[in-house]
Amino acid sequence: MSVSVVRRAARTGRARLGLGLLAATGFIVVFGPSLAPWPPTAIVAPPLEGPSAKFPLGTDLLGRDVLSRLLSGGGTLTWTTLLATAVGVVLGALVGLTAAYRDGLADTVLMRAMDVVLSFPETIFVLVFVAAFGRHPLLTASLVGVAFAPGVSRVLRGAALPVLDSEYVLWAKANGLPGRQIVLGEVLPGVTSPLMVETGMRLVWAVTAIASLNYLGFGIAPPAPDWGLMVSENQDGLAAAPLPVLAPIALILMMALGGNLVAESVARTVSRTEGKS
């Protein structure tokens, strides 16, 4: 995928909106902790106070400043989301492309192994390992990525099969190029569009999956600030003070939607480019 394709994708309204959403959440993630007016874990006022000049978003169920926790709570979600997406896409692409290229017994074994992982519900899959090894954001992100891999492998295997019948791949095989070089140099560029679509989808799902796991108590531990954890901690006070719940939900949605819009714009641009070639 050339730089010109990325530039063309970035000019679309869809990509600009996505980049704007990602820039806004990225600014909060990077600079938010230094802008927080209060320590994110400090109890600074009575619980569930409404918005005021001192506390622009009010206080949460324990009396902590909602704005400070919001500004400090995106870092862990961001890096765990990116890690889960990377693990899922890389592992899934590796398995799917290898299965398509090797065919035969290797194809059957690899895809049946993916079916076994796919048979476990994502939350149950994560819970089994969290119960065995303890709660840690790195473990949670890695497990979510592994849970994503079967879906990615199926899509890329299907996309790679027609590419393997193309003339340039057959030429590479006839000239004795190593299998790794053929897969990475010839097959992988031919599945860029579905790969980008999968990346965008998995990014969205990773944001929501990890935020949900944090909400359920399988990820980051309280009292650390986290957007998913903020929803869990303050849901009992939703009727009296909605901002401690709605504000982190809004930021989670911004991150997920922004990533999806950018990835989908690139994928559409790649598809149009390939159609003209």
N, C-alpha and C positions, 0 to 999 in steps of 0.2 A: 504494500500500500504506500503510494508516494506521498510526499509532503503536499503536493498540489491537490490531491484528493481531500486531505484533511482541511486544507485552506478553503476549498469549495464547500465542504460540509459546514465549516464554521460561519459561512456567510448566510446560511439559511436561518429563517426566523425561529425554527424549532431549536436549532443548536444555540442560537444566541440566548433564547429564553433559558435553556438548560445551563448554559455557562453562567448566566446571571444568577440563577438559583445556587449553583455550586460555588460561585464566588462569594455569595452572601454567607452561606454556611461555612465556607472555608475561612472567611474573615473571622467569624465567631470562634471557630475551632482554634485558629492560630493566635488571635489577639484577645479573645474573650477572657481567659484567665487573668491577664494583666489589667483588664478593664473592670473586673468585678469589684463592686464597691465594698463588699463584705467577704470574709472567708466563707467558702461554700458550705462548710460543715458547722459553722457557728450558729448557735441559737441567739438571735438578736432582737426578737420581739415576740409578743403573744402569737399563738397559732392562728392561721387563716385570717390575718389582717388583710383588708382590701388595699388596692393600689393607693399610693400616696406619694408625696414628693420624696420622702425618705426611702420608701420601698415601691418603686414604679410598678412592679408586678405583684406586690403584696408579699405575704409570707406563706410558707407551706404548713403542713399538718403538725410539724414540730416547732415552728417559729423561726425557720431559716429563711433567708432572703431568696425569693424565687429567681430574681434576675441574676444574682451571683451564681446560683447553682446552674442556671441555664447557660450562662457564659462560660462556665467551667466544665460543663458536662458532655461536650461533644468529642473530646480527644480520643477517648477509648473506643467509642462507637465508630469513629472514622477509621482508625487503623485496624480494628478488628474486621470491619466491613471490607476494607481493601484486601486484607489478608485472606479472608474467606473467599472472596471473589477470585483472587489470584490462584489459590489452591484448587478451587473447583474447576476453573477454566483450564489451567495448565494440566492438571491431572486428567480431567475429562478429555481434553484434546489429545494428550499423549496416548491414552487408552483407545480412543475412537479411531485416530489415524493409524495407530499400530495394528488394530484389529482389521481395519479395511485393507491395509497394505499386505499383511501376512496371510489373511484369509484362512480357510481351512480350520484346523484344530485350534490354532492360536486365537482366531476370531471367536470361535465357540467358547473357549475357556474364558477369555477376557470379558465377553459380553454377559456370560452367565454369572461371573463374579460381580459385575455391575448390577445385574438383576437382584442378587442377594442383598447388596447394600440398599438398592431401591425399595426392597420389600419392607424395610424398617421405616416407620414414620419418623420424620426428621427430629421431632422433640424427644421421642423415645430413644432414638439412636444417640443423641447427645447426652440424655439423662443417664444411660447405662455407663458411659465412660466417665461422666462427672461424678457419679456415685462411686466409681472404682478409684479414680485418681484425684478427686477433689475439684473444687470450683476455681477456675482461672481463666481470664479473658483469652489468653493465647490458646489454651486447649479448646475453649468454646469456638473460637474462630476457625481453628483447624478442622474441628469436627463438622462444622457447618459446611466448610469447603469440600470435605470428603463426601458429605451427603449430597452436594450439588453435582459431583463428578459424573454419576451415571447418566443424568439427563443430558449433560454436555456431550458425553461420549456417544450417545445414541444419535444426536443431531449431527455431529461432525463425522461420524462413521458414514451416515447416509449421504452427507454432502461430498465426502471424499470418494465414494465409489465411482461416480461418473468422471471425476477428475483422473482417476487411475486408468481410465480407458482412453484418455486424450493422447494425441500424437507425441507431445513433448515428454510425457511420462514414459510411454512405450519406448521412445528413442533413448531416454536415460537408462532404462532397464537393459535395452539391447547393447548399450555401450558399457555395461558393467559398472555403473555408478553404485556406490554403497547404498543400502536401503535407508540409512539415516539421512544421507544427503538428498535422496529422492523425496523422502517424506517432508523434510524441513525446507528444502529448496524448491521443490516442484509442486508437491501436493498442498502444503500449508498455504502458500499464496493463493491457491485456487479456492480456498474455503474461507477467505477473509470476511466476506459478507455475513455468512451465518455465524462465524466466530464473534464478530462485533455485536450481532443481535443477541447472542447468548451471553456475552459479557455484560451488556446493558441489562438484560433480564436478571442475571445472577446478582448484579450490583443492587438492583431494586430489592430482590428477594433477600439478599444478605443483610441489607439495612433493616428490613422488617423482621427477619428471622432473629438477628442478634438483639435487636431492641426488645423483641418478644421474650427471648430467653432471659435477658436482663430483668424484664418485667416479672417473669416467673421465678427469678432467683437463682438461675443456673449460670449466670455470667459474673459481672462485676458485683462485689459485695458492698452493702451499705456500711458506713454513711457516705461513701464516695459519691461525688456528683456524676450522674449519668442520665441522659434523656429518657431512656426506657425505664430506668429505676424510679425516676421522678413520677412517672405515670402510676406505677405500682404503689408508691409511698403515699400518694395524695388522692387516690381514687375515692377513698371514703369521705373526703371533704369536697367532692366535686360540686354538690349542690350549693354549698356555702361559698366556695371559692374555686371557680372553674379554671382560672389562669394557671395554677400550678400543674394542671393536667393538660390543658389545651396548648399551652406554649411549647412544651417539649414535643408534643405530637406534631405541631406545625413545622418544627425544625426537622423532625424525622422525615416528614413528607417532602419537604423542600429538597433534602439531600437525595432521597430516592428518585423523585421526579426529575431532578436536574441531571443525574447520571443517566437515566433512561433516555431522556430527550437527546443528549449529546451522542450516546452510542447509536441510537436509532438513526440520527441524521447522518452519521458517518456510514452506517450500513447501507442506507438508501443511496448515498452518493457513490459508494463502491459498486452497488448493483447497477446503477445507471451507467457508470464508467465501463463496467464489464459488458453491458449490453451493447454499447457502441463499438466495442473493440472487435 
